[in-house]
Amino acid sequence: MSDKQTITITPVGVMRCAIKTPGQAPMNYSESQALGTIEVFAPYLEAMSGLEAGQTLVALCWLHEARRDLLKVYPRGDRSRGLRGVFTTRSPMRPNPIAVSEFTVTKVEGNRIEVTGVDVIDGTPVLDLKSAVCKSGAGSRDR
Ligand SMILES: C[S@@+](CC[C@H](N)C(=O)[O-])C[C@H]1O[C@@H](n2cnc3c(N)ncnc32)[C@H](O)[C@@H]1O
């Protein structure tokens, strides 16, 4: 298999929220109080088992409107900081525009997960959801 293989990923859901353009979105989840609902697609509903209000959910999202041709950016658009390689930033602009966000779950109902801390726009594909790593309980050592 080639080192440069192409990977096909099927989203497990989609973000629904009031943020309609990248310019309206908070820069990062850590500074966001925005509400949103992750709609999980039918084949993946069983994967929501155990999900409850109050949990922190790590979401990997595909920033579908982001530029993918830039390898250097001004961090946070601040030109005084100079250009930096995108791998040293959280810029949405990168070859594979995957966002890592931590949302707080406020309600789970059917295929809908209501969350706060949203920093992605309406219609953003959700690639995966994971529990936040913690020292005990669910986390990095789960298999
Ligand atoms: C800097 S990213 C941070 C995302 C994630 N928390 C991370 O650190 O990987 C958040 C920014 O991405 C942009 N954005 C959000 N959703 C997007 C989308 N679907 N397509 C393109 N840009 C998007 C917005 O400008 C938003 O401020």
The ligand as a Gaussian input file, in Angstrom:
#p B3LYP/6-31G(d) Opt

LIG

0 1
 C       -9.749000      27.589000      14.238000
 S      -11.051000      26.429000      13.892000
 C      -10.902000      25.604000      15.409000
 C      -11.530000      24.273000      15.279000
 C      -11.099000      23.271000      16.304000
 N      -11.522000      23.645000      17.649000
 C       -9.608000      22.994000      16.272000
 O       -8.892000      23.557000      17.099000
 O       -9.186000      22.214000      15.441000
 C      -12.551000      27.315000      14.101000
 C      -12.732000      28.250000      12.948000
 O      -12.938000      27.465000      11.776000
 C      -13.783000      28.145000      10.883000
 N      -14.822000      27.190000      10.471000
 C      -15.743000      26.622000      11.248000
 N      -16.481000      25.739000      10.558000
 C      -15.980000      25.741000       9.301000
 C      -16.302000      25.022000       8.121000
 N      -17.253000      24.089000       8.091000
 N      -15.590000      25.289000       7.003000
 C      -14.585000      26.214000       7.044000
 N      -14.233000      26.920000       8.120000
 C      -14.925000      26.687000       9.244000
 C      -14.338000      29.363000      11.614000
 O      -13.684000      30.503000      11.105000
 C      -13.962000      29.120000      13.058000
 O      -13.642000      30.318000      13.707000

